[in-house]
Amino acid sequence: MTMDVLSRMEEYDHEQVVFCQDKAAGLKAIIAIHDTTLGPALGGTRMWNYASEEEALRDVLRLSRGMTHKACAAGLNLGGGKAVIIGDPKKDKTEVLFRAYGRFVNSLGGRYITAEDVGTDVNDMEYAFTETDYVVGIESSHGGSGNPAPFTALGVFQAIKASLAKVYGKEDLNGRIVAVQGVGQVGSHLIRRLKTAGAKIFATDIDLEKLKAMQVEMGFEIVSAKEIYSVPCDIFVPCALGGVLNDETIPLLKCKIIAGSSNNQLEKSEHGEALKERGILYAPDYVVNAGGLINVYQELEGYSRERAERMTRGIYYNLKRVFQISDELGISTEKAAAKMVDQRLNQLRQISSSFQQTRKTALTHVHDRFRSHS
């Protein structure tokens, strides 16, 4: 097991993987720190009922690597990290579990800063916050910025507009057909924006009770989890889990654009080429879904909602840059985004000494913020 973990770390070039276990609290978790070149690793904590520890490890390694790319593409001075807690978020959550988890986060001394993610929420992070300073996205009463989902949705909306401009020559959503996969916190906020802009929505979710409740509120058309791929539409919007664009699903797609919030949408990097060959414009997920990260990043510099919204709207221009690189080099947008990220990382590694101070400054802000609310 150890050699397998080390070889996987080498494959993705991870700096550190921490396995966390507390039998009394019922905690089994993995924290992965991918790269701290630009600053402390920041990424949410996902709670999921993984089929195996192997599956959890694979997920946290991919997710943490994606956070490095996300922060870099968004122009933030942050590294990439992620954590997963193995358990059923509907049954296994307790105060003790998240407080035990918070102690593990605290033991890393600020190399990893956590936040909510799939299966966790602000309340869970409040419990972790009782044991560690290194939490963002908590309630404003504690110096946090609250739920980041509205900002993630805003970023996806900006990405959709940039993609429409690229494919159709105009950003107008009125009358456009959009297929949304997942109506969780981000998906629901996004659907509200799409409906206001005049789009016709088809949606699905594995939680049928939640899906039907959202339909009553928003008036979209429900389709099954499998049918969502073959809905004839302008835009397919993945807002659930990763790996949804693969050998099985790509041939089913009847869209011109893919732009959504879920992480690691491509099961393999070559699926970016497959989408390009099919004439489908793929907006790389870690460029598109950076709004939530941009929002919580503001907490490290002194939170400003106005600045967070302004920077999130910049996703529009980041994505246009990706499209430009793709066109100039004749490569897939997935490769173009990776090239943009690698260029920034390589340039800043050459002056890495100055970023030692950036890391210290960011962590000082974290300490100062929480001291003022203690």
N, C-alpha and C positions, 0 to 999 in steps of 0.2 A: 504493500500500500504506500509506504513512504517513498520508495523509488518511483512509483507511478506518479505520485503527487509532484515530486521534484521534476520529473521529466515534463509533466504538463506545465509546470511553472516556467520551465525553460522554453517550451514551445511558444507560449504567449508572452514571455519575458516579464513575468511577475516578480515583484520584489519580496512579497511576504504573503503567506497564507496561515491563518490562525484558526485552529479547531477549538471550539468552546463547548464545554459540557458541565452541567450542574444537575445532578440526579434529583436533588431535593426540589429544585425549581422546575424540573421537567424540560430543561433547556438543552437543545442540540443545535449548534449554529456554526457557521463558517464565515470568517471575515477574510476577504481577499484585497490586498493592496497591490495594484498593478504598477503604477508609475507615479513618483512624486517629483519629477523634474520641474514642474511648474508651480508646485505648492503642495499643501497637505491633501491627501486623498479624501474626496467627498463623494458619497453615494448612499442611496437609501438602503433600508433593511427590508428585505422581502420575506414574508412568511408564507410557506406553501407546503402542501402535503405531498412532498416528493416521494416517488416510489422507492427510492434508494438513496443512500449517501453518495453513491457514484453520480447519480443524476443531479443532486444538490451541488456537488463539487463542480461538475461541468457547467452548471448554470452560473454559479458565482464567479467562475473564472471568465466566462464570456461577458457577463454583465459588467464586471470591474474593468475589463479592457475597454468595453464600450464607453465607460464613464471617462476614461482618459481621453478618448477621441472626442467625446461630447464637449468636455470642458475646453479642450484645445480648439476645436472648431468654433466655439462660441467666443473665443478670445479671453477666456478666464484664466487667472493664475491659480489653478487648482490641478491636483493630480486625480487619478481615477481609483476608486475603491467601491466595494459593494459588500453586502452581507446577506446571508440567507439564514432563516430560522426554519428548521424542519418541524412541521406541525400543521394542524388544521386551524386556520385563522377563525373559523366559526365555532370551534369547540375548545381549543387548547390555550387561548390567551388568558394570562393572569398577571396581576401586578408583580408577583414574585418573579415570574419568568422574565419580564422586561427589565426589572431591576437587576436581576442577575446578569442579563445581557449587557446592561449599562455598565456594570463593573468590568466586564471584559473589554468593552470599548475604551473605558477610562484607562485600562492598563497599557494601552498603546500610546499614551502620552500625547495625543493630538496628531499622530500620523494618519489616523482615520477619523473622519467626522461623519456622523450618520444622520439620517432623516427617514421619513416614512417612504413606503414603496407599496407595491402590490401586497395586499393582505395585512398591512399595518396602517395606522392612522395617527393623527395628532395625539390622541389620548394615550396610545401605546408609547409614543416618544416622550410624553410627559413622565411616564414611569421611569424610562431610561434616564431622563434628565435629572431625576433625583439622585442618581449615582455618578453622573459624569457631566462635565461642561461641554463635551464634544457632541452636541446635538443641535441641529438647525431645523427650522420648519415647525417649531412649537408655537404655542399661542402668543399673541402680541403682549399679553400681560406679563410674560416672562422674557420679553425682549426678542421674541421670534417674529416670524412673518406669517405664521398660520399655514393653512393648506396650500401647497404649491400647485395643485391640479388646475386651477383657473389659468395660471401662467403657462403651464404646459399646453393647455388647449389653445390659448392665444397664439403660441408659437406654431402649433400645427395649422391653425387658421391662416397665419401669415405664409406658411410654406405652401398651402393649397393655392393661395392667391398667386404666389410666384410661379408655381407649376402651371396654373391656368394661363398666365401671361406667356409662358414659354410655349405651350402646346397650341393654344387657341388665339393668342395675340391680345387677349384682354382678361382682366381679373374677375369679371362679373360672374357671380354664382347664381344669379336668377335663372331658374329653370334647369340648372345642372342637376344631374342625378348622382347621388353620393351613397356608397355602400359602406356602412360603418360596422366594423367587427369589434364589439365590446362597448357596453354602455356603463362602464364604471365611472369613477370620478372624472377622469379626463374626457372619456367619450361623451358623457352627458353634458358637460360644459361645452364641448365642441358642437354637439348637435344643436344646442340652443343658438350658437352663433351661426351655424349653417342655415337653420330654419329662418332666422331673422334676415339673412341675406337672400332668401328666396329659393334655396335648394330643396329638391325632393329627396327624402331620406329613406333608405332601406337599412334595417339594423338587425343585429343578432347578438346573443350573449348566452353563455352556458347557464347563467342564473335566470331561468324563465320567469320567476316571480318578479325579480327586479326589472326584467325586460318589459313585461306587461305593464308594470306600474309606470315606467318611463313612457311607454307608448300612450297611455291615457293622458299624460301631461303634455307630450310633445307632438303626438299625431303622426308618427312615422309608420312605415309598413314593416311588419316583422317577417323575417325569413329564417330558415333553419341554419344551423352552424355550417353545414356543408354547402347549402345553396348560396351563401353569401359570396362565394368566389365566382360564381357564374352569373351573377346579376349583371345585366347589360347596364353599364354606368360610365360616367365620365371619370369618377375618382373612387378608388378603393382605399379605405382608411382603416388600417389595422390598429386597434387600440386595446388589444388583449395581450397574450403572451407571445414569445418569440418563435422563430422557426416556421412561420406560417407561409413563407414563400419558398416553395421547394419543388421537387420533380413532380409531385402529385398535383399540387395546386396551380402552379404557373400555367399549364395548358388550359385550365378551366377559366382563367381570367378573361373578362370582356370589358376591360377598362382602358383608358388612355393614360391615367396617372395613378401612382401609388404614393400616398403621403399620410403617415399616421404616427401615433405616439409610442407604440410598443417597441421594446428594445430587441435588437438582434432579429429583425424580421426575416432576413435571408438565412436559410438553413446553412448554406455554404456560400462562400464568396463568389463562386462561379455562377450562382443564380442571378447575380447582378448582370452578367453577360447575357444570360437567358432572357431576361426582361428587355434588355437593349435589342436583342435580335427579334423580339416580338413587337418592337415599336412601342413599348410601354415606358413612359418616363418615371423612373424611380427616384424619389426624393430620399436620400439616405437618412435612416432613422435617427442617428445620433446628432445630425444637423437639425433635423425637424423638431425633436422632442426636448430641446435644451431649455425651454422656458422655465420649467420648475427648478432646474439647477441654477439658472441665472437669478431667479428670485431669491433662493436661499443663500446664494453667494453674497447678496447685498448685506446679509446679516453680519458678515465678517468685516464689512467696511463701514457699518452704520446704516441701518435699513432705511431705504427710501422706495416706497411703492411706485412713485412716478418714474424713478430711474430704472427700476426693475421692468416696468412696462415698456419704457423706451428701448432698453437693451433687448428685450424679448422681441419687439417688432423688428429688430435688426436681423432676425433669422431670415427674413425675406431676402436681404442683401447677401447674407452668407450663402444661402442656397443658390442665388443667381450666380455667385462666384463659382460654385461647384459646377453648375450647368456650363459656364463659360470654359472652365478647364476641360470638361468632358468634350465639348465641341472642338476646342483648339487641338486637343491631342487625339481625338477620335477614340476615346475610351469610355467605359461605362461610368455612370455617375457614382457608383460605389467606389471604383478605383480613383475617380477624380477627388472625392471627399477624402480618401485615405492619403492621397498625394498632398492635399492642402494641409492636413494634420501633420504629416511627416515633415513637411517643410518648416512649419512653425516649431515643432519639437526640436528638430535638428539645429535650427538657428539659435534657439534659446539654450540648448545644451552647451553650445560654444561659449556662452556667457553665464554658465550655471551659477557661478559664485554670487552674482547679483541676486539670484533667486533664492539663495539661502536666506537673505534678508527678507524677501517676500514671504517665505514660509513663516519666519519668526513674527513678522508683522501681522499676518493673518491669524496666527494662534494667539497673539497678544490681544487682538480685537475680541476673540472668542472669550478669553479669560475676563477681560474688562467688562464685556457685555453681561456676563452671567454674575459677576461680582456685584454689579449695580442693581441686580434684581434678587440677590440672595438675602 
